[in-house]
């Protein structure tokens, strides 16, 4: 299955009106030649020899169909070219969640590097989790205390250190010093002895710990309306960022 962002259609040079009122359908069903799938849009018209692009907003499917429902049985629909743009769809992995502050925190049954975990959370939820107070820490401990699948010794949080300094920050933009649960005397580790990515131990006392960003570990996402949660823009050489709305 693919997430379809847009479809470009080039019309033929003559009798271009044959494309008028055709529907673009996207889905997974082959029933009725695919004509039962959800509709992206209806094509009002495309000039003779012209090309128009239609936004399908990431609709999910493995079948793209152009369908003309004209009442005239002799009507013919023809096109010059069709181009489909999108990316392979990856369904979210199994997860375990608990509610907190009008949203939910989700422990994902998938092991990724820190940056891949961040992108995963921003693709399928809202963000890699930032722990901003004792209530959220308690909810994370509740989640990690009753896993339904094996988890790594630490799981990733949205905790990051500036590469050129000692200061840590949450990917929500919050300051980890406002509430702290580090292993080392409740203070963040100094630059000389720390790795730049942060996680949380998966057993009591559930301290925050620093690790190599390339470690593959489970991770915790946050999901909710996010009205009080911002996002720090993150760039990776392996992937372009999806900026916040």
GITA-V680258 format. One record per residue. N is the residue number from 1. SS is DSSP state (helix for helix, strand for strand, loop for the rest). PHI is phi as a letter, one per 30 degrees, with the letter a starting at -180 (NA if undefined). NEAR is the number of other ideal C-beta (glycine too) atoms within 12 Angstrom. Layout:
((N;SS;PHI;NEAR) (N;SS;PHI;NEAR))
This chain:
((1;loop;NA;20) (2;strand;b;24) (3;strand;c;23) (4;strand;c;36) (5;strand;d;22) (6;strand;a;27) (7;strand;b;35) (8;strand;c;26) (9;strand;b;35) (10;strand;c;22) (11;loop;d;29) (12;loop;d;22) (13;loop;d;16) (14;loop;b;13) (15;loop;h;18) (16;helix;d;25) (17;helix;d;22) (18;helix;d;26) (19;helix;d;38) (20;loop;e;23) (21;loop;i;22) (22;strand;d;35) (23;strand;c;31) (24;strand;c;40) (25;strand;c;34) (26;strand;b;37) (27;strand;l;29) (28;loop;c;21) (29;loop;c;18) (30;loop;c;15) (31;helix;e;13) (32;helix;h;14) (33;helix;h;15) (34;helix;i;23) (35;loop;d;22) (36;loop;c;19) (37;loop;d;28) (38;strand;e;24) (39;strand;c;25) (40;strand;d;33) (41;strand;a;25) (42;strand;c;18) (43;strand;d;32) (44;loop;d;14) (45;loop;a;17) (46;loop;b;34) (47;loop;e;20) (48;loop;e;20) (49;loop;i;18) (50;loop;c;20) (51;strand;b;22) (52;strand;b;28) (53;strand;c;21) (54;strand;c;32) (55;strand;d;17) (56;strand;c;30) (57;strand;i;18) (58;strand;i;20) (59;strand;e;31) (60;strand;c;25) (61;strand;l;29) (62;loop;b;21) (63;strand;b;28) (64;strand;c;33) (65;strand;b;32) (66;strand;c;34) (67;strand;b;28) (68;loop;c;27) (69;loop;c;19) (70;loop;e;17) (71;loop;d;8) (72;loop;d;11) (73;loop;d;8) (74;loop;c;9) (75;loop;d;17) (76;loop;b;15) (77;loop;c;28) (78;loop;b;23) (79;loop;b;30) (80;loop;c;23) (81;strand;a;20) (82;strand;b;27) (83;strand;b;19) (84;strand;c;27) (85;strand;c;20) (86;strand;l;25) (87;strand;b;18) (88;strand;e;11) (89;loop;d;20) (90;loop;c;17) (91;loop;d;14) (92;loop;e;18) (93;loop;d;23) (94;loop;e;16) (95;strand;a;29) (96;strand;b;27) (97;strand;b;28) (98;strand;b;27) (99;strand;d;17) (100;strand;a;29) (101;loop;h;25) (102;loop;i;16) (103;strand;b;26) (104;strand;b;26) (105;strand;c;42) (106;strand;b;36) (107;strand;d;43) (108;strand;c;37) (109;strand;d;25) (110;strand;a;32) (111;strand;c;25) (112;strand;b;31) (113;loop;d;26) (114;helix;d;37) (115;helix;d;30) (116;helix;d;28) (117;helix;d;46) (118;helix;d;44) (119;helix;d;31) (120;helix;e;34) (121;helix;d;42) (122;helix;d;34) (123;helix;d;28) (124;helix;c;26) (125;loop;b;32) (126;loop;c;34) (127;strand;a;40) (128;strand;d;46) (129;loop;d;48) (130;loop;c;44) (131;loop;c;41) (132;loop;c;33) (133;loop;a;21) (134;helix;d;16) (135;helix;d;17) (136;helix;d;36) (137;helix;d;31) (138;helix;d;20) (139;helix;d;30) (140;helix;d;44) (141;helix;d;30) (142;helix;d;22) (143;helix;d;36) (144;helix;d;36) (145;helix;d;20) (146;loop;b;16) (147;loop;d;25) (148;loop;c;14) (149;loop;b;19) (150;loop;d;15) (151;loop;b;29) (152;loop;d;29) (153;loop;d;21) (154;strand;b;33) (155;strand;b;49) (156;strand;d;50) (157;strand;c;50) (158;strand;d;46) (159;strand;c;48) (160;strand;b;36) (161;strand;c;30) (162;loop;d;15) (163;loop;d;15) (164;loop;c;8) (165;loop;a;15) (166;loop;c;20) (167;loop;d;20) (168;strand;c;34) (169;strand;a;29) (170;strand;d;35) (171;loop;d;41) (172;loop;d;35) (173;loop;j;21) (174;loop;d;29) (175;loop;c;18) (176;loop;d;34) (177;loop;d;18) (178;loop;d;19) (179;loop;b;22) (180;loop;b;26) (181;loop;b;33) (182;strand;d;30) (183;loop;d;22) (184;loop;d;16) (185;loop;h;11) (186;loop;i;16) (187;loop;c;18) (188;loop;d;34) (189;loop;d;28) (190;loop;d;17) (191;helix;d;17) (192;helix;d;10) (193;helix;b;12) (194;loop;b;29) (195;loop;c;25) (196;loop;d;28) (197;strand;b;40) (198;strand;c;44) (199;strand;b;43) (200;strand;b;44) (201;strand;d;29) (202;loop;c;30) (203;loop;b;17) (204;loop;e;13) (205;loop;c;17) (206;loop;h;30) (207;loop;d;31) (208;strand;d;40) (209;strand;b;32) (210;strand;c;35) (211;strand;b;32) (212;loop;d;19) (213;loop;d;27) (214;loop;d;18) (215;loop;e;27) (216;loop;c;23) (217;strand;b;35) (218;strand;d;39) (219;strand;a;50) (220;strand;b;52) (221;strand;c;43) (222;strand;c;44) (223;strand;b;30) (224;loop;l;23) (225;loop;d;13) (226;loop;i;23) (227;loop;d;10) (228;loop;c;17) (229;loop;b;32) (230;loop;c;20) (231;loop;b;27) (232;loop;d;24) (233;loop;d;16) (234;loop;b;31) (235;loop;c;14) (236;strand;b;18) (237;loop;d;8) (238;loop;d;14) (239;strand;a;17) (240;loop;d;12) (241;loop;d;19) (242;loop;c;22) (243;loop;d;11) (244;loop;d;17) (245;loop;d;9))
